[in-house]
Amino acid sequence: MATNLISNDDAVRDNDMANVSRAKIMRDEIKNFARMPETGDYATDCETGRRTAEDLIMWMAKAPATNTPALGKVVQELVERGRWEAVHIGFFQRLADRSLPAPA
């Protein structure tokens, strides 16, 4: 009979470490969505914001139960930065566009 060399404490610790690692990855991903590069060109920056929102929407769709709360965290990160530029306008424009049903 094989002996389980991993104790319950080890399994719990490994699970906790995996959860911490996933949480750190999620925080890093959220910050990446909130840190949109800016060029100073209004049209280019709006498009960057729209693309970033689309990427966030697709990322959230991969695992809605765990990823959709990230939207609030992205917004919090943006608010804490205290800026409102073209990338942010484009970002929220795309979110608004995607939240409405297609016209009949």
N, C-alpha and C positions, 0 to 999 in steps of 0.2 A: 504494500500500500504506500502510495506516494505521500510525503509529508509536505504540507503547505508551509513554505519558509517565509511567507509574507504574513506578518501579523495584521490583525484588524487595524491597529494603530497606524501601521505603514500604509495600508490601503486608504485609510481616511486622509492621512497626510498627503499621499500622492494625489488623491481626488481634490483636496484643498489647493494643492499647488497647481493642478490643471485649471481649476476655476480661477485662481489668481492670474495665471498666465493668459487665459481667455479674456479676463476683465482688462488686463493691460493691453492686449491686442485691440480690444474694442475701443478703449480710451485713445490709443494711438490712431486708430482708423477714424474716430470721430474728429480728432484734432486735424487729421489730414483733410477731411471734408470742410472743416472750418477755415483752414489756411489756404485760401485760393490765391494763386499768383495774380498780380495786377500789372498791367502794362502802362496804364495812364490813358489808354485809348478807350473811350466809352463803349463803342460797339464791340470791340474785342473783349473787353472785360465783362460786359453783359453776357456775351456768348460763353465765356469761361464759367460764369456763374450758372448759366443754364445747363451746361455740360456737367458741372459738378453736382447740381441737383439731380440730374438724370442718373448719374452714377450712384448717388445716395439712394435714390428710389430703387434702382436695380439691386443694390446691396441689401436693402431692407427686405426686398421681395424674396431673397434667397432663404431667409429664416425669419419670417414675420414675428413670431412669438418672442424672439430674443433681439432682433435688430430694429424693429420699429420704434422702441423707446429712444433709440439713438437720435432721432430727429430733434427731440427736446434738448438733448445734450449738445447737438450741433448749434441749435439756436442759442442756448445758454452761452456756449463758447463765443459765438458771434457778438452777443450782447456784452459780454465781459470785455471784449476788445474795444467796444465803444466807437465803432466806425460804421459808416453807411456809405458805401461806394458802389460803383457800377456792378462789380461782381456780386454784391449782395442783392441789388435790384434784379439782376438776371436770375440769381438763385431762387428768390421768392416768386418771381414771375413764372418760372418753370414749375415750382411746387403748386402754384395756383392753377396753372394750365392743366396739370395732371390731376388735380382734385375735382375738376368739373366734368360732368358727362359730356360726351360728344353731342353736338347739336343734332337735332332730329331732322 
